[in-house]
């Protein structure tokens, strides 16, 4: 039987290694790659055939929520299982609205990982037991409807730039952080403002929050 290919995306190498060991001991499952940030995950998916991505909700460069949205738009057949330390409905709503097929709490990984993988693999939505007990099917349905409505005019690079902009970085900072020219960074900022039809920082921050590029504090 052909192996079910899984890629791991988490900025904590030890956690990735632990999950990989668990999966590699299972028949029919194979980890074909590990990455430490969302941008690397999207790049890896261009080069490899993947059935499922297990994605940390909080990663550098591109967060798990944003990466999930990109994956579902580009590779709708790829399943996404979100790994999270957050039990709040807000994070869950962001994940499912972005198209995630499952939401696994990191504290449940040892006991629930295989259940989560198999549930998602069957085409069902998986939620960690500590979250699922407090939710209704209506809530999940509303999350799914949010995914259907969710459209984004920004490119992957523009989303990355927007995240840095609302975090307070200058164009010069962004050019260094993303290894692009200052002119290119300024061009991306101008495109973002044009596409979103605003130059106001408050509106850019609001948009980034709604899309899950940054976390409400």
N, C-alpha and C positions, 0 to 999 in steps of 0.2 A: 504494500500500500504506500502511496506517495505521502511523504512527510508534510505536515502542516507547518508552514513557515511563519515564524514569529520574529519580530524585531523589538528590541527593548530600548526605550528612550527615558533616561533618568540621569540627572547630573551627579548622582551619588554612585560611584563605581562599585562600592561594596554591596549596595542594594541590588544593582544589576547582576553582579556575580552570584549573589544568593538566589535570585529568581532564576537565573540561567541554570544553575545547578539543579534546582527543583524540576525545571522543564526538561532538561536534557536526560533526566532519569526516567522520563515518561515515554512510553512507546507511541510513535506516530507524531510526536511534536519535536520541532527542531528550531532552536534559536539561530538565525542566520546573520545576526548583526546586533551591535550595541552602539548607541550614540549618547552623547551627553547634553544635547540641546535640541530645541525644536527645528532650527534651521538645518542642522546636520541630518535630522530625521527626514525632512522633506527631500533633501538631496539624495539620501540613501534610497528612498522609494523610487527615484527616477532610474536607479541602476539595478534594483533587485525585485524579483517577484515575491511579494509578501502577502500572506493571508490575514495576518493580524498584527497590529502594533499595540504594545503595552506601554502607555505613555504617562509619565509623571505630570501632574497638573501644573507644577511650578518648575519651569526650566529657564535657563538663560536664553537670550537672543529672541527666541519665539516661544511663548508659553504653551503649555499643553492644550489649553482651550483653543488658542488660535491655530495651532498645528492640526488639531482635530478637524476644525472647520476646513482648512486647506485640503486635508486628506480626503474628506468626504466630497469636496467639490471636484478634486482631480481624480481620485481613485475610489469611487463609491462602493466598490466590492470589498475593499479592505476594511476589516473589522477593527474597531478601536476600543480598547479597554483602558479606562483612565485609572491611574493609581493616585490616591490622595490621602492626606492626613486630616482633611477637613470633613467634618460631619454636618456642616450647615447646609440648609436647603439652597442657599444662594450659589454655592460652588456646584452643587449637584445640578441645579437648573442651568447654569452656564455650560456645564459639560454635556448634558443631554441635548440642550438647545443647539449646541455646536455639532451634534450628530453622533456623539459617543454612544457605543453599544452597551457599555457597562461602566460601573463606577465601583471600584474596589478600594476599601480603606486599607492603608498600609499595615495597620495593626491586625488585619484579618488575612494577610497574604499567606502565611504559613498554612492556615486551615482551609482557606477558601479559593486559593489560586486556581486549582484544577476545575472546581465547580464553576468559577467565573469564566474560564476559558471555554469550557464545554457549553455553557449556557449561551454565551455570545456566538460561539461557532454554529449553534443550532438556529441562529437568527432571532433569539430572544434577548430581552434586556436584562442584564444582571445588575443587582444592587446589593452591596454588603448588608448582611442581616441587621446590623445595628442602625442602618439607615432605613431599610425597607419596612421595618415594623411601624414606622411613624408616617408612612406615605400611602397615598391612595392612587389608584389607576388614573384618576382624573388629573392628578398632579403630573404624572409621567406623560399623559396625553398632551397636556398643555406645553410641556417641555418640547415634545416632538413637533407640535405646531409652531413653536418658536423657531425650530430648526428649518421648517419649510419656508418661513417668512424671511429668514436671515439671508441677506444678500450684501455683498461688500464690493464696492468699486475699486478698492485699493489692491495693488499688487503685493506680493509677499514682501518685497524689499520696502515698499512704502509703509506697510504695516509695522515693519521692524523700525523704520525711521520714526513713525508716529509714536511708537512706544517710548523711544528715547527722547523725543521732543517733549512729551507730556511729563517725562521724568525730570525735565529741566536742563537737558543737555543742549549745548549750542551746536550750530552747524559744524564748527571746527572740531568739537568733541566727537560728533557723530562720524565725521570723515575719518578720524583716527580709530575709533572703536570698530567701524565696519570696513576699514581698509579701503576706503574710496576717496576720490578727490573732493576737495572742498566744494568745487563747482557742482559735482554730482550730488553731494549732500544737499546743497541749496536747491538744486533742480527737483529733487525728491520732495523737499518741503513745499516748494511752490506747487507741485502737482497735487500734493495732499490737500492743500488749501483750496485749490481750484476744484478738485473732485468733490470735496465736502462743502464747498461754497462758504467757507468761513476762514477768517484769520484770527478769530478770538480764541485764546488759550482755553477759556472755560468750556467752550463748545467742543474743542478738540479733546479735552480731558473727558467730557461727558461721553463723547462718541467712543473713545478708547475703553472706557468702563463698560459701556453697553455691549461692546463686542468682545469683552473679556481679555483685552490686551494688557490691562493693568487691573489690580485688585483694589476695591474700595477699602479705604482705611478709616 
